[in-house]
Amino acid sequence: MEFKNADQPTLSNNSKYFLALLPGDTLVILNLFTHAKELVANVVSFEMDNNGNNQWIKYSLVGDSGAMVIRKLDGKKKYQYTNIYESHFSAGGGEILMRDSLGLYVVTLKTNERVRIPESSDAKRAILDASGTQVAFLTDDDLGNRSIKYFKQGDRTSRILVDKKNIDLCGKSRISDNILNFTSDGQRLFFSYKYSEDVSQIDNRVLVWSYKDKVLKPKELIYRRRATDNSYCAVVDINSTHILLLENYELELAEGVLENNHFALLKSKINENEYYWNNQSQSLYLMSFESGRKTKLAELKYPGFQRPSLIQKERFVVWFDSKEAKFYSFNTQSQSKIDICALIPNKLSISERGEADKIRERRFAYGLQEIDRDGNYVFIYDCYDIWKVDLLGGKNPINITKGLGKANSIRFRIVPDKKYPLPYRRDMILLYAFNMRTKENGFWEAYSSSVGEPSKLIMDSKVYYFKPTSILVSANVAEDPSQFKPIKSKDKQAFIVRRMSTKESPNLYYTRDFHSFSAVSDIHPEKEYIWPESQLITWTLPDGLKCDGVLYKPQDFDSSRKYPVIFNYYERRSENLNGYKTPELFSHNVNIPWFVSREYLVFEPDFYYRTGEVATNIINTIESSIKRLDSIPYVDTKRMAAQGQSFGGYETNVIITGTTLFKAACEMAGPTNIISEYNSLRPSGDNNQTSSDNGQRNIGVSPWENPEIFIRNSPVLHIGKIQTPLLIIHNPDDESISYNQALELFLGMRRANKKVWMLEYKDEDHTVSNSENQLDLTIRIQQFFDYYLKATSVPIWMVNGNTSFSGLELDSSNTIP
């Protein structure tokens, strides 16, 4: 059945009913078993209670902002209320909390029995616990003093849990207005607080900067302002009213606490931007709600720890020590700490920018997946395979993928369902798999123990679901393969998955076995256009490393012709060989369907960077990839252009100073002078040194230690070598890469009489977000490349710059810009 222009499609948890809002403020309630359809008029919005055994909905009516109806989906019970300002189903599903002009009351849905909450006429941010018997809410007195009040069914009155008096005992603090939440056992209540005194004050008449500062003064001012403005998490015991302030300006939650009953995991705040050199230590603490005691689990200098997590019903804490590259487990009952990875022979971490660069000592864990709430095991990943690890350390790790990943270059990972593996067949776990060589994707099943070999369910050149290893996989470059996990039916062995390819728009499919798939949706805009098809290109870099790239060509291309090619890049994209490329206007990178449909090829090479040799590595990759493309008859390597944004813009700037093989280039928001950038600040107050020390610039030393490395890697210092016409796009409001970086390159090229144009867009940041500006940008980049690669007429803006009109018109006088 089809409902056009419907909104908020919703299924009941027993799969019996479908609901949606139709145009004209009409709610449709469809019985999926009988196909009986009920239309309810004048509905503004609705919400379904999907948690309880009884299926209830509530909806508000048009024309009366306080009119609300609560009814069973089958229509056998129906209650109507007036003057309702807010309402919330209980997590358990049997009750609803409502607020009218007199205050709060709880309704038991089965009987329509109402319990009025005393002293709640001015209640705000009210919540109901899972049992439907406890209510908490905020109130303010005439002097503006805020309290948290509490009511339990059976009590005669509400009582104060937290007020100015008892929170002040913890320090000068006040209750803020963020959402409250009960612990899952109903014994405690989380709330948020702010400092009651302004801790941000500093004498602004003079700012004293010192070499001993852990945080630069602009950043310190931001920190101080946030310390006063931010809300911090606290918890109060409902019986004793004892308060624990979990967070403050020095400590923050290492993970969320809203499901916790006994502990909070905290970490000390550090200056992340300078942590790698400023000798700070970061600590990890476990705080007990019962005793208030903080147990220090780790205190580490750079590279610190990652992925701290409180798991298995709060019985264990697990974290990754980035220096030692291993996971540790802390038993909250025995208070013992052990290395749980000592017997795993394989590496468990990757450097941030890939396997081949080896640029930093900081290592990033491949990951960990909790198994279940009751077990003493977790799954830990190496580069390819999955290990079942005993948190108590008493049993040897088990490789549940049997080394097939490493043997076949397949990355195996568990398909997650929130914190736990997606429920699958008994004793079996559903895995997603990605072949690092062929870029194939699919699903496997593996035994949760060591019983047998994992089995392939499906593996092909379609994209189903995987998490790429590259840092940035922009949705504007390709549809993100990690954004739709398989969804399992509650009661049956049935799944919905998303599938796509370069030539096939993302659609939904139904499967029971991951062998055969039935289409659920049928969306194929690509059938109306000339669409890209992708080809994996592999070649060898000068240092012997194998490198991949993706060549996109039109489906109807003629192999006897030669096509111009546009290079586009950002670190590595070959994992998205089979990903769908969304057609859209340019906001930062060129759009692949746009240019392929206009008889261009687009090539995306992967880059790997060794410390201090980034520019050299870029040029080596480009020149060796061009040699490879030159062997393909339909690639015209005499008509090539290069385009990239941000670090891709830097790559473009390096390319035009290191090679003369391109007829045109376009860079957006790219660094140009690594020396001037090094000792500069971002608008956030962070300094840019980290970008060169161990970030994307990957210089590895300071300018005074080895200025020659900075000179080699700064394109603006090699302007004399440029022969490629360049289009620069950089916006003055860019908060990521300074606008001055573009000015240095533009002014230098202009002074050297090199062909260069620059576009800047008002009120735009690091990218272009306004649709009118995106259209303008798209047209100008296309005109620029068309002129140099297809010998079309030059646009007026390239000849005369700004005029009284857009300048997008083509010049008919054959003027050479």
N, C-alpha and C positions, 0 to 999 in steps of 0.2 A: 504494500500500500504506500502511496506517496502523498505527502502533505506539503504543498508548495509554500515557500516563504514562512515556514514554521520556525519557531524559536524554542529553546530550552527542551530538546527531546530527552525524555527520561523513561527508564524502564524500572518497574517495581522489582524488588529483590527476589520475588518468586517467579519472575518472568511472565506473570499473568496479564499485567497491564502496561500499556504504553501511554504516555501523556506528552502533550506539547501545547504551546500557545500558538494559535493561528491568527492571521491578520483579522483585525476587527475585534480584538480583545476577547477572543473565544478560546476556551480551554477544551481540548479534545481528550476524552478518556476512552481508550480503546481496549476492549477485552480481547487479548490475543488468542484465546482458545475458542470463543464463540464468534469473534469479529463484531460483536455488538459495540456500537459507537455512540457515545454520549457527548453532546456539545453543551458546555456551560458558558453562558454569555456574561459579558461585562467583567472579565477577570483581568486584573492588572498584573499579578504575578502569583506563582504558586511554589510550594515546597513540599516534598514528599518525605515522610518518615520511613526510611529504609532499614531501620535497625531492629524494630520490634517484630513480634509475630503477627500483630494486627497491622494491616496496611492502611495508613492514614495519610491524608493530604490536608494542607491548609492553603487557602488562597484569599487574596484581598480583592475587593470589588471596586470597579470604576465608580467615580463620583462621590464616594464616601471614604475618605482616607483612613477612617477607623473601623470600617466594616470588614469583618473577617469570618470565613466559614471554615470549620473543621469537619471532615467527613471521612468515612471509610470509603475505600475505592469502589466497593460494590454498591455503595449508596444506601446500605441498610441502617447506618447511623449518621446523623448529620446535626451539627450544632452551629448556631450563628451567634456572633458576638459583635458588639458595637464599641466604638471608642478605644480600639486596641492600638497602642503605639509601637509595641514590639512583641515578638513571640519567638520561642525556641523549643524545639523538640528535645527531650532528654536523650542522652546517648543510648539508654536502654530501650527507648521507643514507646514506653507506656504512658508517658506524661508530657505535658507541654507547659512551659512557663510563659505567662503573659503579663503585660503591663497596661493598665488603663489609667484614668485620671485619679483614681484612688490609690494606686500603687500596684504591687505585684500579687499574683496568685497562681497556684499550680492547679492544673486540671488533670484528673485521672481520666484518660480517654475512654476507657471501657465503660465507666459509669457516669461520666460527666460530673463527678464530684469535684468541688472547688475548695481549695484551702487558701484563704487570704493570708498574705505574709504581713505581719504587723510592722508598723513603723517603716513602711517602704514607699510612702507617697512621693518622695523625691529620689527614688532609686535610679541609679545609672549603672550600665555595664553589668547587668544581672546575669548570673549563670546558674544552671541546674546540674547537679551531679548525675552520674550514670544511673544511679538507683532511683532517681526522681524524688528523693526525700530531703536533699540538702540544697539550700539556696544561699548564694553570697552576692553582695551588691555594694556599690559605692554610694555614699551620701555626703553632702556638704552642709555644714551648719551656716548660720547667718554671718559668721565671721570668716567664712571660707575655709574652715578647718575640715579636712576630709577624713572619713572613717570607712572601714570595711565592716559591714554588718553580715551576720550569719543567722540563718534560721534552719531548724531541723523539724521535720514533720512530727507532730506531737508536742512540740514546745508551745508555750503560751505567748512568748514574745521573742523578738529578734534580739541578739546580743552583739556587742562590739567585739570583733576579733582584733582589729588593728586600728589605732587612732594616733593622734599626734603624740600623746604621752608615751605610749610604749614603743613607737618606732624611733622616737628621739633618744631612747635609751641605747639604741644601736648606733647613734651618731646623728648629727643634724640632718634629718631626712624628712621627706614628705611623700605621701602616697600619690602616685601619678595615675593617669586615666587609661592606661593600657588594659587589655582584656585579662580577666582573672581566669584561673583554671584549677579545678580540683585534681589532686593526685588520683590515680586510677583506683586506689583502695579507699578513697574518700576520707583519709585521715588528716590530710594537710591541704593547704590552699596556696597556690602560687599567685603572686601579685607583683607589681612593679612599683619602684619608688624613684624619686629624684633627690638630689641634694637640695636642702632648703636654703643653704647659703650659696652665694655665687662664688665658685672656686675658680672662675675664669679670669679674675682680675689680675692685671699686670700693669706696671707703670708704663703707659704708652708714650710718655714724653721722650723716653730714651729706651732703646732695646739694646741690651748688652749680649753680644754674641761671644761665646767662649769655645775654645777648641775642645773643651771637656764636655760640651753639650752632647747628650745622647740623642736629642731631637733638635733640628734646626728651628730657629725662632718662628718663622712663618707656620711651620707644622705644629709647634708647641702652642701657638695661639689657637689653631684649629682644635687641637686636643683639649685645651682648657675650655673652649666654648662648648665642645661636645660633652665634656665632663659634667657641665651644668645642665645642658639641654637634654642629654640622653636619659632614657629610663633604664633602670637596672633591675635584675630579677631577684626576688626574695621569696621566702616560703614561711608560712606560719602554721604551727601545730594547732589544730582545731580544738583540742581538749585543753592544752596548757596555755595556749596563746603565745608560746615562745616563738620568737622571730629569728630567722637566719637571713642575713643579707648575703646572697650568694655572689653577686657581682658588685664591683665598684670600679673606680677609675684605674685600678691596677690589675684587677682580675676580671675575666670574662668566661662565660660558659664555653667549654670545648665542644659540646654538643647540646642539643635541646634536652630539656628536663621534663616536659609536660607529660611524659608517660612514666616518669620515675616515681617510686614510692619511698626509697631509702637513701639515695645518694645523688650528688651532683658532681659532674666532672668539670674541673675548672683549669684554666691556663693563665699564666701571667701575660700581660700585654707587653709587647716589644715593638720597637721601631722596625717593622718588616723591611722597609726600604734600605736600611743600613745594617741590619742584623748580621750580615755576612762578614762585616769587618769591625764593628764597634765593640766587640768583646762582651756584649750582653749575653745573659743566660735566660732561657725560658724554662719555666717550671710547670709541671703537670700535677694537679692535686685531685684527690678524692675527698669530698666533704660528706660527712654523715649527717643526715637530717636528725637522727636521734640524739647524738652527742654533740653535734656542732664541730667535731674535730676534723681538721684538715690533715690528710696524709699525703706527703710529697712522694709521688711515684717516680718522677724523673726531673732532673735539672740539667739541661743540655745547652751548650753553646752551638753556634751554627755548625752543621745544618739542622740541628734540632730534631723534633719529632713530628710525625704526621699521623693522620687517621686515628686519633684517640677515640675510643668508643667503649661505652658501658653496655655489656651484652649479657645474654643468657639469664634473664630475670635479675639483672644487676649483680650476678655472682662473679663476673669477671670484668676487668678492664684490659683492653688490648690497645697497643700503640706500636708504631713503627719508628725505630731509631734510625734516622737518616744517615748518621755517621757510620754506624756499624752495619747498616743495611739488613736489619733483622727485626722481627716482631717480638714483643714481650707481652706476657700475660701476668696480671696481678689478680690473685684470688682474694675477693673482698671478705671471705669468711676466715680463711687461714692467714690472711695478710702476707702471703708469700708471692714473690716475683720470680718468674722463670723465663728463659729464652726458649720459645716454642719452635724455633726454626733451626736449631743446631744441627739436626740430621737431614735437612733438605740440601741436596748438593747443588742446586741451581740458583742462579742469581734471582733476587726477589724485587729488584728495583731497576729503574731506567733513569737516565739523566733527563732533565726537563725537555731538552730539544732533540731527543732521538738517540738511537743506539750508536750512530757513527761519529758523533762529534766529540764525546768525552770532554765536554767543556768545563764541568764543574764537579766539585766533590759532593754537592747536594744531590741526593738520589731520591727519586720518587717511587714509592711502592707501587707495584703492579696492582695490588689490591687484596681485599679480604671480603668474604661473604659469610655472614652468620648463618648457621644451619637451622636451628630451632631454639625455642625458648628454654627447653629442658635439658638439652644435651651438653656435653663437655667438649664439643668439637667446633672448629671453624674450618672453612675452606680458604686456602691462601693460594694466590696466583704467582707463578713465575712468568717468564716472557710468553710461554706457549701453553703450559700445562697447569693442572689444578691439583692441589695437595689437601688431603684431609688431615687436620692437625689436632692433636689432643691438647686442650688448654691446661690440663694438669701435668703434662709432660711425661706421663707414665708410659705412653705407647708411641711406637714409631710412626712418623708421617706416612700416609698412603697416597700414592699418585693415582688418582681415580681415572685419569685419562691415559694411563699406562705409557706415557712418553710418546704417544702418537703425535702430539702437537709439535714437539721439538723435531721429531723424525720427518715430519711432512710440512714444516713451516706453517702450521695452523695454530692460530691463537684461539684457545678455548676459554670461554667464560660462562658463568652461570647466568641464566635469565632470571633477573630479580623480580620479586613481588614485594615492594616496600623493603623491609629489612631482610626478608628471607627468600630462599629460592621459590620461584613460581611453582605451585603445586603441580605435580605431574603424576606418573604412574607409581605404584607401590615400589619402594626401594630404588626408584630411578629418578634422576635429576635431568631437567631439560637444560641443554647448553646451547649457546650460540657460538658459531665458529666463523673465523675469517682467515682465508688463506693469504699469507703475506706475499707470496710470489704471484699467484694468479688473480688475486683480489676477489675470489669467489666467496660467497657468504651463504650461510644456511644454519641448520639446526642438527644437533646430535643428542643422544641420550647416553647417560653414564650411570653406573651403579654408585650408590652413595657409600658403598664399602668396596672391598677389593674382590668382589665375587667374579666379575667378568670384564670383558673388553667393552669399551664404549662403542655405540653403533651410530652410523650415519643415517639420518632421517632424510635430509635433503641438502644439497650443496650445488649451487650453480651460479651463473653470472647475473642473477637478479640480486637486489638488495632487500633484505627482510628486516634485520635489526642487528646493529653492532655499534660499539663505541670506538670511534677512531682514536688513534694514538697521537695524531698531530694536534698541536695546541689549539689552533683556530680552524674550525671547519664552519665557515660562515654560511648561514642559510641563504645568503645572497649569491653565494658561489655554487652551492648544491644543496638539495634537500637533505637536512640532517638525518643520518640513518639511526641516530640514538633517540629520536623524539617519539617513537611509537613502539612501546614494548608489547609483545604478545599478551592478549587478555584471555584469561581462562574462565569458562563457565563455572558457576559456583558448585554445581552438583554433578556435572558430567565431564567426560574426557573430550572437551570441545574447546576450540580456541579461535580467536580472531587475530589475524596478523596483517601487517601492512607489507605490500610488495611493490617494488618499483624497479626501473632500470633507466639507463640513459634515454632509451626510446619509448619508455612506458611511464606515464604519470602514476604517482602513488595511488594505490587503490587498496581496499580492504578485502580480505579473503577469509573464508571459513574452512577450518580443517579439524579433523579428529586425530590424524596420525602424522602430520607434517610430511606426508608423501603426496597426497592429492589435495587440491585446493579448489573451492567453489567461490566464484566472485560474489562479493556482497555489493560493492559499488562499481560503477562503470563510468569513470571520468577520464576522458581522453582528448584534451584540447590539442595534443600534439598531432592528431590525425588531420587537422585543418591547416597545418603549416609544414614547411621544410624543417625537419628536426635534426638535431645532432645525433651522430653515432660516435662511439668512442673506441679508441684503439690504444692498447698498452704498448708503450715504446720503452725498450730497455737498452741501455748502453753502458760502457765502462768509462769511468772517470780516469784522469791521468794517474791517480794514485792506486788504481786497480779496483776501487770500490764499485760495485754494481749500482746503477741508478735507474730509477723509473720515472716515466712521464706519461701524460695522457694527451693524445692527439684527437681533437674533435673535428669532424668533417660532416658535411650535409649528407643526408641519407641518399639523395639523388646525385651524388657527386660523380663526375666523369673522370675516370682514372687516366684518360689520355690527355687531360688538361693539366695546367699548373695553376695552383691557387696561392694567393698571398696568405701569409700566416701571422697571427698576433700571438706573441708570448705573454702569458699572464701567470702570476705566481704569488705564493706566500708560504715560505718554508716547504711544506710537503702536502700534496693533495692527491697522490695517486691512489690512496685507499678509496677515494670516491670515483674510481674508474666507472662503476656501474650506477652511480647515483643520478637521480633525476635532476636536471638543471632547470630551475624555475625561470621562466621568461619574465623579465621585469626591466624597468628603467635602471640606469646606473646610479648607484649611490656611493660607490667607492671603486669597485672593480668592474671591468667590462663584463657584460652579460653574454654568456656563450651562445645561447639560442639566437640572440639578437644578431651577432656577427656571422654565425654559421648560416643563418637564413639569408644573409646578404653575400653569400659566396666567398666567405673567408674560412680559413682553418684557424683553430685556436689550439695552442699547445701549452700545457702546464707541466713544467719540469719540477722534480723534487730537488731541494737543496740540502746539503749537509755542510756544517761549518766547523772548522777546527779553530782552536783558540789563536787569535792574532792573525788569522789567515782568511777572514770572512770575504774580503773583496777578491782575493785570489781564488777562493773556492767558488764564488759566484761566477767569475769569468771562466774558470775551468769547466764548470757545469754547462754554461751557456755555449761555449765554443765546441765542447765535445758533443753536446746534444744537437747542435747545428750540423756537425759532420754526419751524425746518425740520420737526421732528417733529410740531408742532401742525397741520401741513398734511396729515398722514397720518390718515385717519379713524379707524383702529382703535387709535391711540396715545392713551392717556388722560394728557394732560400735567397733569391735576389730581391724579393719583395717581403720584407719582414718588419714588424713593429713590436715594441715592447711596452707593457703597461703594468703598473702595480701601485698599491696604496699602502701607506704607513710603512712597515718594514719592507713591503713589496715596492714602495716608492724608493726606499734606499737602494734596494736591489737594482731598480731601474737606473738610478743615478750612477751606481757603480758600473753598470753595463755600458752606458754611453761614454764613460771615461776610460773603459778598458777594452773596448772593441768598436770597430767601425762597420759592423756587419748589418746594422739596422738602418732602414731608411727613415724611420720616425720613432719617437718614444713619447710616452705620457707618464708622468709620475704625479701621485697625489699624496700630500702630507707626509713626505718622506724626509728623514734626516739627510743632511748634506755635509755638515762639518762636525765630525766627531770630537774635535778639540774644543770648539766653542760650546758644543752641547754638554761636554763632560762637566764643566763647572757652571752649570745653570740650574735653575729651579723650575719645576712645573707649577702651574697655578695651584695645585693641591698642596704645595709646600714641600713636596718630595724633591730631592736632588736627582739629577740625571746620571750620576756616576755609576749607579748599579747597572744601567743599560750597557755600559762599556765594560765594567768590571766582570760581570758574569751573566749579563742578559743577552739580548739579541745581537748587539754590536760585537760582543764576545772578544773584546780586546785582551782582557786578562791582566793588564798592567795599567798604571797611571801614566799620563802624558809626560811627567817629569822623569819617570823611570825609563821610558823608551819612546821618545817622540816620533821616531821613524815609523813605528807601527801605526800611530794615529795618522800620520801623513799618508801612508799607503792606503789607509781605509777611509779617508775623507774625500769624497768626490769633488768637493768645492776647490780642493787644492790641485786638481788635475783638469781644470776647465780647458786649458790649452789643448788637450787631446781630443776634445769633443768635436765630432763632425756630424752628429745626428741631430736634426731638428727636434726640439723638445717642447712639449706642452706641460706646464706646471699647474696643478690645482692645489691651492692651500688657502684655508679660510682664516682670517685674523682672529676669530674666536676659538681656534683649535686649542683644546686643553691637554692634548696628549703630546703633540710635537709642535714646538714653537714656530710661529709664523715667520720668525727671523731666519729660520733654517731655509725656507723658500726664498726669502729676500737675498740671502747670501749667494745662492746659486743663480737667481735671476740677474742680480746686479753684476755678478762676475761674468756671466755669459754675455750680457748686454755690453759690458765694458770691452770684452774680447771680440765683440761683433759676431757672436754666435747666434744662430736662429733659435729664439726662445719666446714663448708666449706664456702668460700667467693668467689664470682665472681665479677670482675669489668671490665667494658668495656671502652676502650679508646674513647675519644671524644663524650661520651654520657652524658646526663644530668640526670634529675630526672626519666626519663623513657628511654627505648631503642628504637631508631628510625631507625637506619640502618637495612635494611632487612636481611643482612647476620648475623648481631648480633642477630636479632630477631629469626632467625632460630636456631642459636647456643643456645640461651637462652631457646627456646622451647624444644629442644632435651635434654638439661641438666636437666631441671626441670622434664620432663617426666621420664628420666632415674632415677633420684633421688627418685621420688615417686614409680616408678615401682619396684625398688630394695626393698624398705621398705614395700610396700603394696602388691606386687605381687610376691616377692621373686625371681625376675629375677636376672641374672648375674650382678655383679657390673661393672660400667664403669671404665675404666682405670683412668680417672681424679679424681675419688673419692679415688683411692688407691695411685697414684703416684703424683697427682697434675699436674703442668705444665710439659710437656715433649716436645720433638722436633716435636711431632705431636699433633693433637687436643685432644687426650685422650678420644674421644667419643666411641672408640672401647670397647667392653665388655671383661672383664677379664675372661679367661677360667679356671683359677686355683682355683676358689672358695675362693679367698682372702677375708677376712673380713675387711672392711675399718675401 
